[in-house]
Amino acid sequence: MPTVSIITPVKVRDKQQLGWLAECIESVKAQAFEDWEMVLVNDHSPVSWKPLADLFGDPRLRGMTARKEGVSHARNEAATESKSDLLLPLDGDDKLRPNSLGEFLRAWRNGGSDKGFVYSDIFMFGQDFARLFQPPPYDFGTLLRTTFLTVGCLHRKSDWEKVGGWSVELEQGLEDWEYWIRFGKEGICGYHVPKVLYEYRRHTLGRYAAMREDKNLWQAQLQKMRDMHLDVYNGRWPMGCCGGTAPTVAPRKQVVRDRPDRDSPLGNAVTIAYVGGRSGGFGMRGKATNREYRVPGRGVPFTIERSDLAFVMKLNFGRDFNIVGE
C-alpha cells in the first residue's frame, strides 16, 4: 500500500489545459519521496488525454473516468479509489515541488497527525503573475470569515469519510472552503508548514475568478455555504471544535443572512453591522455608488447598497463587518 494517495480531478477543455495536466503529472513523478500513487479522475473532458499516454507508463499512476460530472463528484471518486490512509488533493493544473511529499510527511509525523491535517505556504503563478501566499496559523474563527486554505492539504482518508467528502451542493464554487469548515466542526484542525509545498495556478478566466467577478453568484454561493453551517456561524461550536473546548462558544457575531432591508429608503439594500474594534460611529464611502454611509457604532445595524457590499466586506478581509440576519 502506498504511503500517500494524490487525488486529482481533471477536466481538459483545450490543448493548453492538456499541457498543464502534463506539468502536474511530471511534478508528481519528480518527487524525491517515491512511495506514492496518483489517482486521476477524468471529469468528462471534451479533449482526449491520449497524447499523455507515455506519462501513464508509471504503474503508480491510475486514470479513470468519473461516473458523474462535477469536480466534487470526481474528487470524491478519486478518494474512494485511493489505496493509502493519507490523501493529498492536487488539482490537474497545479503542481508540487520536488520535495513536497517528503516535507508534508515530515510535518505529519512532527505534529500534523495530532492536529488533523497539514497545509503549507503557496506559490501562486500564472500568465505574468507570481506571488507567495503565506497563510496564517490555523484558527477556526478565521476560517469561518475568510478562506486561507487551498485544496492541497494532507489529511486522513478516514476523516474524508467522516465529513462526507466534498459537497456536490457547491459545484459552482467554495466546495474546498466548506470542506475544511466541516473538518473544524469535527475537531480536525490544521498544522501549518512555513514552506512552499503547493503551487497554485491562478486563472483570469477560471471557475473561481468568474465567480468572484459575478457578485450575485459569489454572494449566493457564500450564503449557501453559510446556511449549511448556521450553527457555527451563530457561534455554537461543538465540543472539541478547533479553537474551543466548551460545548458552545458565545457568538462573536450575528448569523449571516443576506436580505434587503424592507424599511430602507435604498432601492436594493443590505443590512450589515460593524463588529470590529473601533468604538463610536464613523463614516465611510461606498466604492461602487460613491455614497456616503454613517456607521452608527459597533453592533448597530445599518443599510448599504448591495453594489457596495463586496467592497465593504473586503475591508480588513471582511472581519469587521457582518451581514445581519433576521
Rosetta silent file (secondary structure, phi, psi, omega in degrees, C-alpha in Angstrom):
SEQUENCE: MPTVSIITPVKVRDKQQLGWLAECIESVKAQAFEDWEMVLVNDHSPVSWKPLADLFGDPRLRGMTARKEGVSHARNEAATESKSDLLLPLDGDDKLRPNSLGEFLRAWRNGGSDKGFVYSDIFMFGQDFARLFQPPPYDFGTLLRTTFLTVGCLHRKSDWEKVGGWSVELEQGLEDWEYWIRFGKEGICGYHVPKVLYEYRRHTLGRYAAMREDKNLWQAQLQKMRDMHLDVYNGRWPMGCCGGTAPTVAPRKQVVRDRPDRDSPLGNAVTIAYVGGRSGGFGMRGKATNREYRVPGRGVPFTIERSDLAFVMKLNFGRDFNIVGE
SCORE:     score description
SCORE:     0.000 S_00000001
   1 L     0.000  132.244  179.178    0.000    0.000    0.000 S_00000001
   2 L   -66.381  155.817  178.582    1.433    3.454   -0.891 S_00000001
   3 L   -69.668  -38.694 -177.427    2.182    5.911    1.889 S_00000001
   4 E  -141.058  141.761  175.735    0.149    8.699    0.304 S_00000001
   5 E  -107.888  121.168  174.631   -2.508    8.910   -2.417 S_00000001
   6 E   -90.643  121.336 -175.534   -2.532   12.030   -4.581 S_00000001
   7 E  -112.225  128.216 -169.684   -6.096   12.551   -5.830 S_00000001
   8 E  -137.256  109.210  171.023   -6.664   14.666   -8.925 S_00000001
   9 E   -83.408  141.062 -175.832   -9.924   15.535  -10.702 S_00000001
  10 E  -138.327  132.551  171.027   -9.316   16.738  -14.255 S_00000001
  11 L  -130.633  104.238 -177.011  -11.432   18.419  -16.904 S_00000001
  12 L   -94.971  118.261 -177.098   -9.375   19.202  -20.019 S_00000001
  13 L  -105.119  -17.707 -179.653  -11.101   21.645  -22.358 S_00000001
  14 L  -156.069  177.033 -176.432   -8.244   22.591  -24.702 S_00000001
  15 H   -65.681  -32.413  178.478   -4.614   21.845  -25.609 S_00000001
  16 H   -63.308  -44.508  178.568   -3.309   24.398  -23.130 S_00000001
  17 H   -66.602  -31.111  175.370   -5.050   22.631  -20.247 S_00000001
  18 H   -63.939  -39.133  175.855   -3.685   19.331  -21.534 S_00000001
  19 H   -65.038  -37.971  177.169   -0.207   20.823  -21.213 S_00000001
  20 H   -64.184  -39.236  178.091   -0.976   21.941  -17.668 S_00000001
  21 H   -63.047  -40.230  177.159   -2.062   18.406  -16.812 S_00000001
  22 H   -60.602  -42.544  177.879    1.244   17.098  -18.165 S_00000001
  23 H   -62.457  -40.943  178.911    3.109   19.576  -15.922 S_00000001
  24 H   -59.702  -50.648 -178.909    1.036   18.448  -12.936 S_00000001
  25 H   -63.003  -42.964  179.468    1.826   14.771  -13.524 S_00000001
  26 H   -60.937  -35.790 -179.607    5.513   15.485  -14.157 S_00000001
  27 H   -67.000  -30.260  176.935    5.717   17.386  -10.853 S_00000001
  28 H   -76.209  -42.845 -179.886    4.458   14.276   -9.038 S_00000001
  29 H   -65.645  -21.313 -179.463    6.786   11.921  -10.880 S_00000001
  30 L   -85.546    2.848 -176.587    9.688   14.211   -9.941 S_00000001
  31 L   -64.238  135.899  175.574    9.122   13.730   -6.191 S_00000001
  32 L   -66.116  -35.802  174.717   12.176   12.765   -4.144 S_00000001
  33 L   -83.106  124.822 -167.566    9.840   10.688   -1.963 S_00000001
  34 L  -107.149   -6.845 -175.778    8.756    7.813   -4.180 S_00000001
  35 L   -90.018   76.938 -176.893    6.174    5.797   -2.223 S_00000001
  36 E  -141.729  165.408  165.732    3.025    7.365   -3.654 S_00000001
  37 E  -131.512  154.517  177.041    0.150    6.740   -6.017 S_00000001
  38 E  -125.863  119.542  179.895   -1.711    9.266   -8.142 S_00000001
  39 E  -106.276  111.926 -179.355   -5.389    8.705   -8.893 S_00000001
  40 E  -106.475  126.197 -179.636   -6.623   10.895  -11.762 S_00000001
  41 E  -112.580  118.870 -179.530  -10.349   11.054  -12.468 S_00000001
  42 E   -77.536  110.341 -178.591  -11.411   12.367  -15.868 S_00000001
  43 L   -85.325   60.453  176.661  -14.384   14.660  -15.259 S_00000001
  44 L    53.461   53.166  179.405  -15.830   14.108  -18.772 S_00000001
  45 L   -65.812  135.409  175.413  -13.132   16.135  -20.540 S_00000001
  46 L   -74.933  -14.366  179.051  -14.009   17.220  -24.083 S_00000001
  47 L  -109.096  134.462 -177.060  -10.326   16.844  -25.047 S_00000001
  48 L   -69.008  145.804  175.119   -8.689   13.399  -25.133 S_00000001
  49 L   -87.821   -0.203 -172.589   -5.840   12.523  -22.762 S_00000001
  50 H   -53.733  -36.017  178.106   -4.253   10.174  -25.313 S_00000001
  51 H   -60.107  -15.066 -179.332   -1.279   12.488  -26.052 S_00000001
  52 H   -99.279   13.579 -174.813   -0.200   11.903  -22.427 S_00000001
  53 H   -54.563  -38.658 -178.401   -0.173    8.104  -22.749 S_00000001
  54 H   -61.876  -33.782 -179.775    3.597    7.904  -22.196 S_00000001
  55 H   -65.742  -28.876 -177.212    3.262    9.594  -18.805 S_00000001
  56 H   -84.354    9.441  174.465    0.906    6.857  -17.657 S_00000001
  57 H   -69.905  -16.207  177.789    3.571    4.215  -18.160 S_00000001
  58 L   -76.316  122.410 -177.356    4.376    4.655  -14.455 S_00000001
  59 L   -65.354  -13.377  179.044    2.410    1.997  -12.523 S_00000001
  60 L   -78.453   -9.983  178.228    1.909    4.448   -9.666 S_00000001
  61 E   -99.424  133.369  176.293   -0.456    6.471  -11.891 S_00000001
  62 E  -130.839  129.221  177.961   -4.066    5.377  -12.332 S_00000001
  63 E  -114.815  145.450  178.277   -6.598    7.057  -14.581 S_00000001
  64 E  -154.113  165.622  179.749  -10.352    6.544  -14.667 S_00000001
  65 E  -103.217  135.633 -179.413  -13.495    8.303  -15.847 S_00000001
  66 L   -65.878  142.020  177.339  -15.907    9.849  -13.367 S_00000001
  67 L   -74.626  -35.217  177.511  -19.315    8.269  -13.139 S_00000001
  68 L  -122.066  155.290 -176.819  -20.979   11.636  -12.524 S_00000001
  69 L   -88.903  145.291  178.447  -19.966   15.074  -13.762 S_00000001
  70 L   126.136  143.550 -173.700  -18.613   17.788  -11.461 S_00000001
  71 H   -64.085  -36.881 -179.852  -15.391   18.484   -9.598 S_00000001
  72 H   -68.206  -42.576  175.502  -16.739   17.350   -6.204 S_00000001
  73 H   -58.053  -47.700 -176.450  -18.008   14.068   -7.634 S_00000001
  74 H   -63.892  -41.975 -179.574  -14.676   13.480   -9.380 S_00000001
  75 H   -67.080  -39.306  177.857  -12.601   14.276   -6.308 S_00000001
  76 H   -66.272  -37.374  177.858  -14.752   12.012   -4.128 S_00000001
  77 H   -66.188  -38.550  177.047  -14.440    9.192   -6.659 S_00000001
  78 H   -62.706  -42.398  178.428  -10.648    9.601   -6.658 S_00000001
  79 H   -64.220  -39.626  179.414  -10.638    9.404   -2.853 S_00000001
  80 H   -60.796  -40.372 -177.051  -12.855    6.314   -2.961 S_00000001
  81 H   -81.931   -9.170 -176.970  -10.434    4.553   -5.320 S_00000001
  82 L   -69.039  151.412 -176.286   -7.324    5.559   -3.351 S_00000001
  83 L  -105.942  -13.667 -176.879   -5.360    2.854   -1.535 S_00000001
  84 L   -90.162  162.240  173.656   -3.499    4.892    1.076 S_00000001
  85 L   -82.095   -9.953 -179.090   -4.599    6.036    4.520 S_00000001
  86 E  -120.133  135.386  179.511   -3.376    9.550    3.630 S_00000001
  87 E  -114.287  139.234  169.969   -4.805   11.804    0.920 S_00000001
  88 E  -129.574  101.631  176.891   -3.203   14.782   -0.778 S_00000001
  89 E   -67.640  140.015  177.263   -5.576   16.516   -3.227 S_00000001
  90 L  -144.021  117.204  179.415   -3.851   18.127   -6.216 S_00000001
  91 L   -71.252  152.815 -170.380   -5.805   19.887   -8.952 S_00000001
  92 L   -70.402   -5.803  175.032   -4.885   18.983  -12.509 S_00000001
  93 L  -113.593    3.710  178.297   -3.454   22.411  -13.358 S_00000001
  94 L  -100.645  177.682 -175.541   -1.448   22.829  -10.145 S_00000001
  95 E  -143.634  158.688  169.441    1.969   21.444   -9.218 S_00000001
  96 E  -107.380  155.697  171.458    4.083   20.122   -6.373 S_00000001
  97 L   -87.538  157.543 -172.844    7.719   20.972   -5.741 S_00000001
  98 L   -54.907  -27.043 -178.936   10.235   18.082   -5.831 S_00000001
  99 L  -101.719    7.980 -170.920   10.459   17.888   -2.032 S_00000001
 100 H   -61.109  -49.599 -177.033    6.759   18.475   -1.326 S_00000001
 101 H   -61.884  -43.809  178.927    5.685   14.941   -0.400 S_00000001
 102 H   -60.617  -41.117 -179.958    8.664   14.419    1.880 S_00000001
 103 H   -70.750  -39.506  176.540    8.033   17.740    3.650 S_00000001
 104 H   -59.703  -45.441 -177.214    4.301   17.083    4.001 S_00000001
 105 H   -70.843  -33.474  176.116    5.003   13.688    5.575 S_00000001
 106 H   -64.105  -44.186  177.957    7.710   15.076    7.855 S_00000001
 107 H   -65.110  -35.171  177.909    5.254   17.679    9.129 S_00000001
 108 H   -60.598  -43.959 -179.940    2.636   14.946    9.533 S_00000001
 109 H   -71.321  -29.274 -173.337    4.966   12.989   11.829 S_00000001
 110 H   -95.709   20.233  176.353    6.056   16.109   13.741 S_00000001
 111 H   141.436  -22.035 -178.501    2.622   17.309   14.844 S_00000001
 112 H   -64.413  -38.515 -178.596    0.337   17.300   11.843 S_00000001
 113 H   -65.771  -31.343  177.930   -1.215   13.940   12.624 S_00000001
 114 H   -71.526  -38.115  179.391   -2.191   15.186   16.106 S_00000001
 115 H   -72.711  -49.833  178.396   -3.835   18.312   14.698 S_00000001
 116 E   139.944  -40.419  174.306   -5.575   16.586   11.799 S_00000001
 117 E  -153.295  160.074 -176.283   -4.233   17.960    8.511 S_00000001
 118 E  -115.734  131.050  173.869   -1.145   19.709    7.139 S_00000001
 119 E  -129.347  160.090 -171.731   -1.161   22.838    4.981 S_00000001
 120 E  -130.739  176.527  167.045    1.719   24.878    3.597 S_00000001
 121 E   -66.392  159.735 -173.578    2.706   28.194    2.085 S_00000001
 122 E  -129.956  134.863  170.877    1.557   28.526   -1.515 S_00000001
 123 E   -99.435  116.702  179.264    3.235   29.822   -4.646 S_00000001
 124 E   -97.663  128.735 -176.044    0.572   31.347   -6.890 S_00000001
 125 E  -139.960  163.341  179.232    1.554   31.608  -10.526 S_00000001
 126 E   176.107 -169.268  179.248    0.039   32.297  -13.920 S_00000001
 127 L   -65.185  117.795 -179.158    0.485   34.357  -17.035 S_00000001
 128 L    56.521   34.425 -178.659    2.516   37.413  -15.982 S_00000001
 129 E  -145.125  133.714  174.652    1.744   36.604  -12.347 S_00000001
 130 E  -154.652  128.276 -176.672    3.809   35.248   -9.453 S_00000001
 131 E  -154.807  139.200  174.292    3.085   35.661   -5.756 S_00000001
 132 E   -92.775  126.735  175.723    3.943   33.967   -2.489 S_00000001
 133 E  -111.493  121.697  179.438    0.972   33.414   -0.184 S_00000001
 134 L  -111.274  100.669 -177.307    1.788   32.725    3.459 S_00000001
 135 L   -67.581  157.955 -179.941   -1.394   31.639    5.266 S_00000001
 136 L   -76.077  167.677  170.500   -1.868   32.464    8.953 S_00000001
 137 L   -56.664  149.571 -174.820   -1.605   29.968   11.809 S_00000001
 138 L   -64.044  131.611  174.179   -4.706   27.816   11.934 S_00000001
 139 L  -150.099  124.383 -175.018   -7.724   29.345   13.652 S_00000001
 140 H   -65.208  -38.483  178.360  -11.266   28.087   13.117 S_00000001
 141 H   -61.358  -40.702  176.688  -12.828   31.502   13.686 S_00000001
 142 H   -64.232  -40.939 -179.830  -10.604   32.997   10.991 S_00000001
 143 H   -61.977  -34.658  177.872  -11.523   30.158    8.626 S_00000001
 144 H   -65.961  -31.158 -177.290  -15.216   30.955    9.040 S_00000001
 145 H   -86.604  -37.205 -175.961  -14.581   34.539    7.958 S_00000001
 146 L  -152.755  142.180 -179.930  -12.111   34.044    5.127 S_00000001
 147 L   -82.758  133.472  176.008  -10.539   31.119    3.341 S_00000001
 148 L  -129.724   11.022 -178.588   -6.786   30.735    3.644 S_00000001
 149 L  -115.274  139.832  167.920   -6.506   27.062    2.634 S_00000001
 150 L   -87.880  179.942  174.774   -6.197   25.504   -0.806 S_00000001
 151 L   -69.657  -22.068 -170.933   -7.482   22.029   -1.534 S_00000001
 152 L   -80.751   68.340  177.970   -3.894   20.754   -1.266 S_00000001
 153 L  -121.544  135.533  179.446   -3.719   19.702    2.390 S_00000001
 154 E   -76.449  127.071 -178.822   -2.502   16.307    3.600 S_00000001
 155 E  -154.382  169.916 -177.036   -5.176   14.500    5.644 S_00000001
 156 E   -76.634  143.470  173.017   -6.555   11.087    6.571 S_00000001
 157 H   -65.476  -34.216  179.015   -8.863    9.191    4.269 S_00000001
 158 H   -63.946  -30.649  177.404  -10.879    8.234    7.342 S_00000001
 159 H   -76.206  -34.283  171.529  -11.515   11.936    8.002 S_00000001
 160 H   -57.343  -42.978  178.493  -12.655   12.429    4.409 S_00000001
 161 H   -66.517  -39.745 -177.000  -15.151    9.647    5.106 S_00000001
 162 H   -62.250  -41.156 -177.090  -16.141   11.163    8.459 S_00000001
 163 H   -88.294   -5.990  176.470  -17.106   14.547    6.997 S_00000001
 164 L    89.191   15.686  177.904  -18.789   13.018    3.943 S_00000001
 165 L    75.437 -170.337  179.665  -16.361   14.184    1.254 S_00000001
 166 L   -78.281  138.911 -174.875  -16.624   17.317   -0.858 S_00000001
 167 L   -75.018  129.099  175.782  -20.115   18.753   -1.147 S_00000001
 168 H   -81.338   -5.823  177.468  -21.824   18.414   -4.524 S_00000001
 169 H   -75.844  -14.377 -176.119  -24.136   21.258   -3.477 S_00000001
 170 H  -117.470   39.543 -177.337  -21.327   23.753   -4.097 S_00000001
 171 L   -61.751  -25.042 -178.974  -20.255   22.703   -7.583 S_00000001
 172 L   -80.962   -7.786  177.228  -20.160   26.338   -8.714 S_00000001
 173 L   148.310  162.121  177.492  -17.519   27.158   -6.128 S_00000001
 174 L    75.594    9.324 -178.755  -16.394   27.258   -2.460 S_00000001
 175 H   -65.449  -31.659  179.034  -16.514   23.456   -2.070 S_00000001
 176 H   -71.266  -45.571  178.113  -12.934   23.396   -0.737 S_00000001
 177 H   -56.803  -47.892 -178.393  -13.559   26.140    1.836 S_00000001
 178 H   -64.249  -34.252  178.216  -16.712   24.367    3.037 S_00000001
 179 H   -59.377  -46.065 -178.119  -14.824   21.046    3.221 S_00000001
 180 H   -74.031  -26.095  173.264  -12.315   22.430    5.730 S_00000001
 181 H   -63.367  -42.782  178.203  -15.109   24.052    7.774 S_00000001
 182 H   -64.518  -32.757  174.874  -16.623   20.588    8.241 S_00000001
 183 H   -61.996  -46.730 -179.020  -13.207   19.357    9.374 S_00000001
 184 H   -60.976  -38.392  179.036  -13.079   22.086   12.017 S_00000001
 185 H   -64.041  -25.073  177.742  -16.533   21.191   13.291 S_00000001
 186 L   -90.867    4.945 -178.509  -15.236   17.659   13.867 S_00000001
 187 L    78.970   16.807  179.098  -12.229   18.964   15.809 S_00000001
 188 L   -98.109  108.264 -169.599   -9.867   18.237   12.894 S_00000001
 189 E  -109.714  170.824 -175.722   -7.539   21.218   12.807 S_00000001
 190 E   -98.409  148.138  176.066   -4.699   22.455   10.625 S_00000001
 191 E  -121.755  119.318 -173.067   -0.924   22.314   11.114 S_00000001
 192 E   -91.094  131.497  171.712    0.987   24.925    9.116 S_00000001
 193 E  -104.199  115.938 -176.923    4.314   24.247    7.369 S_00000001
 194 E   -79.287   53.078  177.200    6.029   27.602    6.621 S_00000001
 195 E  -140.384  150.864  176.475    7.429   26.332    3.321 S_00000001
 196 E   -78.485  112.260  177.708    6.106   26.387   -0.236 S_00000001
 197 E  -119.137  -11.677 -176.981    4.906   22.844   -0.940 S_00000001
 198 E  -130.612  133.388  177.493    1.970   23.605   -3.250 S_00000001
 199 E  -112.758  118.923 -173.297    1.961   25.642   -6.470 S_00000001
 200 E  -105.824  120.676  179.677   -1.447   27.069   -7.386 S_00000001
 201 E   -81.853  121.335 -177.778   -2.123   28.137  -10.957 S_00000001
 202 L   -94.228  129.078 -178.513   -4.083   31.378  -10.985 S_00000001
 203 L  -112.452  141.008  174.493   -6.511   31.893  -13.869 S_00000001
 204 L   -81.420  -21.381 -178.772   -8.032   35.144  -15.063 S_00000001
 205 L  -122.840   21.964 -178.784  -10.950   33.217  -16.587 S_00000001
 206 L   -77.288  176.041 -177.309  -11.134   30.242  -14.246 S_00000001
 207 H   -60.053  -45.844 -178.071  -14.133   28.991  -12.279 S_00000001
 208 H   -68.872  -42.991  179.771  -13.173   30.805   -9.065 S_00000001
 209 H   -62.588  -41.049  179.059  -12.236   34.055  -10.840 S_00000001
 210 H   -63.863  -37.911  179.585  -15.525   34.026  -12.749 S_00000001
 211 H   -66.197  -40.372  179.503  -17.449   33.509   -9.521 S_00000001
 212 H   -67.680  -31.317  178.753  -15.714   36.457   -7.851 S_00000001
 213 H   -71.638  -32.408  178.856  -16.493   38.652  -10.850 S_00000001
 214 L   -90.062   96.110 -173.517  -20.187   37.738  -10.665 S_00000001
 215 H   -60.224  -37.115 -179.993  -21.175   39.406   -7.393 S_00000001
 216 H   -66.643  -42.653  178.748  -24.599   37.776   -7.320 S_00000001
 217 H   -65.508  -42.965  179.219  -23.151   34.293   -7.820 S_00000001
 218 H   -58.604  -48.183 -179.148  -20.444   34.926   -5.209 S_00000001
 219 H   -66.078  -36.920  179.608  -22.974   36.060   -2.623 S_00000001
 220 H   -65.467  -42.709  179.443  -25.322   33.185   -3.468 S_00000001
 221 H   -69.132  -39.455  178.251  -22.573   30.578   -3.044 S_00000001
 222 H   -63.447  -42.282  178.973  -21.308   32.240    0.124 S_00000001
 223 H   -65.492  -40.341  179.172  -24.817   32.287    1.532 S_00000001
 224 H   -61.523  -44.204  179.068  -25.376   28.647    0.601 S_00000001
 225 H   -62.524  -43.189 -179.265  -22.163   27.640    2.376 S_00000001
 226 H   -68.623  -36.184  177.349  -23.088   29.601    5.482 S_00000001
 227 H   -63.246  -29.005  178.608  -26.610   28.194    5.503 S_00000001
 228 L   -70.837  -16.836 -175.593  -25.054   24.722    5.595 S_00000001
 229 L  -136.689   49.021 -178.615  -23.304   25.680    8.858 S_00000001
 230 H   -60.502  -29.645 -178.366  -25.667   28.050   10.650 S_00000001
 231 H   -60.776  -53.001 -176.982  -24.656   26.554   13.995 S_00000001
 232 H   -74.035  -30.120  176.515  -21.026   27.640   13.872 S_00000001
 233 H   -71.877  -17.819  170.797  -21.814   30.936   12.140 S_00000001
 234 L   -87.237   -1.649  178.262  -24.094   31.611   15.102 S_00000001
 235 L    92.740    4.045 -179.529  -21.150   30.898   17.387 S_00000001
 236 L   -91.405   86.936 -178.877  -22.304   27.470   18.601 S_00000001
 237 L   -87.540  128.888 -177.943  -19.092   25.497   18.205 S_00000001
 238 L   -63.431  158.060  175.789  -19.404   21.800   19.081 S_00000001
 239 L   -53.499  130.368  178.713  -17.431   20.221   21.913 S_00000001
 240 L    85.456   -2.355 -179.693  -13.873   19.626   20.739 S_00000001
 241 L   -64.285  148.161 -179.697  -14.193   22.028   17.797 S_00000001
 242 L   -54.794  128.196  177.488  -10.967   23.771   16.798 S_00000001
 243 L    91.910   -0.863 -179.946  -10.427   26.833   18.926 S_00000001
 244 L  -156.068  147.287 -179.665  -12.804   25.866   21.731 S_00000001
 245 L  -116.992  -11.056  178.763  -13.246   23.218   24.422 S_00000001
 246 L   -81.748  160.189  178.167  -16.660   24.163   25.823 S_00000001
 247 L   -56.052  -38.099  175.852  -19.887   22.646   24.439 S_00000001
 248 L  -138.704  155.137  177.324  -20.708   26.036   22.917 S_00000001
 249 L  -116.698  136.514 -177.922  -18.828   29.265   22.399 S_00000001
 250 L   -56.957  137.591 -179.091  -20.559   32.615   22.771 S_00000001
 251 L   -57.518  135.651  176.567  -21.441   34.090   19.370 S_00000001
 252 L   -90.618  -17.076 -179.918  -18.897   36.559   18.034 S_00000001
 253 L  -165.435  166.385  178.007  -21.407   37.965   15.542 S_00000001
 254 L   -67.985  153.258  175.938  -24.897   37.510   14.170 S_00000001
 255 L   -62.411  145.135 -178.531  -25.548   34.721   11.719 S_00000001
 256 L   -80.191  115.329  174.583  -25.100   35.760    8.122 S_00000001
 257 L  -138.176  104.205 -175.216  -28.454   36.071    6.363 S_00000001
 258 L   -77.691  123.913  177.953  -28.376   38.267    3.294 S_00000001
 259 L  -157.113  152.526  172.111  -31.658   40.131    2.668 S_00000001
 260 L   -69.560  144.197  175.984  -32.858   43.573    1.562 S_00000001
 261 L   -83.732  115.631 -173.881  -33.925   45.809    4.399 S_00000001
 262 L   -64.741  -28.941 -176.443  -37.643   46.401    3.827 S_00000001
 263 L   -91.048   -0.542 -176.292  -37.668   49.690    5.739 S_00000001
 264 L   -78.825  142.528  175.232  -34.663   51.143    3.989 S_00000001
 265 L   -73.542  -11.824 -179.867  -35.087   54.041    1.557 S_00000001
 266 L   -75.094  144.520 -174.890  -32.419   52.432   -0.589 S_00000001
 267 L   -70.579  -33.699 -176.214  -33.729   50.533   -3.600 S_00000001
 268 L  -141.297   75.693 -167.593  -31.549   47.411   -3.224 S_00000001
 269 E  -106.015  157.466  175.699  -30.162   47.461    0.279 S_00000001
 270 E  -128.652  138.402  178.105  -28.461   45.037    2.625 S_00000001
 271 E   -92.052  126.251  178.713  -28.378   45.363    6.403 S_00000001
 272 E  -131.468  170.626  176.617  -24.940   44.986    7.953 S_00000001
 273 E  -140.951  145.071  176.004  -23.306   45.727   11.290 S_00000001
 274 E   -82.526  129.511 -178.306  -19.816   46.758   12.270 S_00000001
 275 L  -125.732   19.264 -179.329  -18.185   44.156   14.559 S_00000001
 276 L   -83.280 -163.784 -172.785  -14.617   45.485   14.667 S_00000001
 277 L   -93.390   -6.500 -178.382  -12.660   47.050   17.489 S_00000001
 278 L   -74.582  145.396  176.868  -13.418   50.749   16.976 S_00000001
 279 L  -103.921  150.132  179.860  -15.730   52.485   19.420 S_00000001
 280 L    79.592  176.067 -179.461  -18.304   55.066   18.406 S_00000001
 281 L   -86.840  164.680  176.544  -19.592   55.905   14.954 S_00000001
 282 E  -160.835  166.756 -178.288  -17.634   56.768   11.835 S_00000001
 283 E  -107.379  158.453  173.609  -18.166   57.421    8.160 S_00000001
 284 E  -155.191  162.952 -177.219  -17.157   55.554    5.008 S_00000001
 285 E  -120.074  132.885  177.273  -17.807   55.819    1.283 S_00000001
 286 L   -72.907  137.552 -176.425  -19.045   53.026   -0.991 S_00000001
 287 L   -73.226  -38.944 -176.029  -16.767   52.296   -3.907 S_00000001
 288 L   -75.071  -43.891 -174.079  -19.466   51.352   -6.432 S_00000001
 289 L   -99.609  -14.204 -174.046  -22.018   54.098   -5.725 S_00000001
 290 L    63.849   18.168 -179.908  -19.735   56.737   -4.148 S_00000001
 291 L   -78.764  140.021  174.927  -22.452   57.025   -1.488 S_00000001
 292 E   -82.753  133.785  176.345  -21.528   58.250    1.990 S_00000001
 293 E  -121.800  145.545  175.287  -22.533   55.897    4.820 S_00000001
 294 E  -107.560  116.191  176.335  -22.640   56.554    8.531 S_00000001
 295 E   -85.506  112.230 -170.947  -21.615   53.561   10.647 S_00000001
 296 L   -71.725  -17.436 -179.320  -23.560   54.172   13.893 S_00000001
 297 L   146.619  174.263 -175.701  -21.311   52.090   16.115 S_00000001
 298 E   -66.875  125.560  176.283  -20.277   48.575   16.972 S_00000001
 299 L    81.350    0.062 -178.298  -23.096   46.052   16.569 S_00000001
 300 L   -95.372  120.326 -176.946  -25.685   48.613   15.409 S_00000001
 301 E   -65.849  146.705  171.833  -27.328   47.595   12.107 S_00000001
 302 E  -151.167  168.111 -174.589  -27.368   49.980    9.152 S_00000001
 303 E  -110.845  146.835  173.090  -28.076   49.647    5.426 S_00000001
 304 E  -135.809  161.618  174.383  -25.870   49.925    2.360 S_00000001
 305 E   -67.701  140.436 -179.013  -26.453   49.454   -1.348 S_00000001
 306 H   -57.766  -35.107 -178.552  -25.866   45.858   -2.440 S_00000001
 307 H   -66.625  -20.174  176.579  -23.411   47.015   -5.103 S_00000001
 308 H   -90.109   -7.218 -172.085  -21.176   48.423   -2.332 S_00000001
 309 H   -62.302  -45.847 -176.162  -21.315   45.213   -0.295 S_00000001
 310 H   -59.335  -41.022 -179.845  -18.357   43.421   -1.909 S_00000001
 311 H   -66.083  -45.244 -178.599  -16.050   46.403   -1.271 S_00000001
 312 H   -62.805  -42.142 -177.936  -17.151   46.813    2.340 S_00000001
 313 H   -69.987  -17.719  177.012  -16.748   43.103    3.112 S_00000001
 314 H   -80.457  -18.125  179.895  -13.199   43.213    1.735 S_00000001
 315 H   -59.685  123.207 -177.488  -12.159   45.811    4.311 S_00000001
 316 H    52.938   40.123  179.050   -9.729   44.072    6.651 S_00000001
 317 H    58.938   28.704  175.813  -10.621   40.827    4.806 S_00000001
 318 H    76.028    8.644 -175.452  -14.263   41.195    5.856 S_00000001
 319 L   -77.051  -20.138 -171.884  -13.500   40.659    9.521 S_00000001
 320 L   -99.783   -5.663  179.225  -15.003   43.939   10.692 S_00000001
 321 E  -130.148  149.540 -178.388  -18.434   43.819    9.022 S_00000001
 322 E  -141.801  138.031  174.207  -21.196   41.267    9.069 S_00000001
 323 E   -74.251  130.435 -172.489  -24.468   40.881    7.188 S_00000001
 324 L   -88.380  136.293 -179.757  -27.241   40.926    9.756 S_00000001
 325 L   -87.825  172.596  178.144  -29.820   38.128    9.898 S_00000001
 326 L   -79.861    0.000    0.000  -33.499   38.278   10.544 S_00000001
